[in-house]
Amino acid sequence: MLKIYGPARSRASRSLWMAEEIGLPYEHIDFAGMETDERNEVLTGVNPMAKVPAIEDGDLKLFEGDQSLPGRAIRHRAVAR
């Protein structure tokens, strides 16, 4: 299942919105209630720079460094089906 990391009130909202629009099942990890150290530990497993948004889909890990983040993840997911 697709995992989207980042608070809904961040740039992660674009990825969350896109997944909702096309009906793609996903898990949202928004870090609410996590201590900073715990958040960084979880996030660095996906993005070595510990920045959001980050997307994990199986072995594929994408993070903000590319403006097409939502589209790339969704295209990959559509091809993988």
Helices and strands as residue ranges (DSSP letters): E 2-5, H 12-22, E 26-29, H 36-44, E 54-57, E 60-63, H 69-80
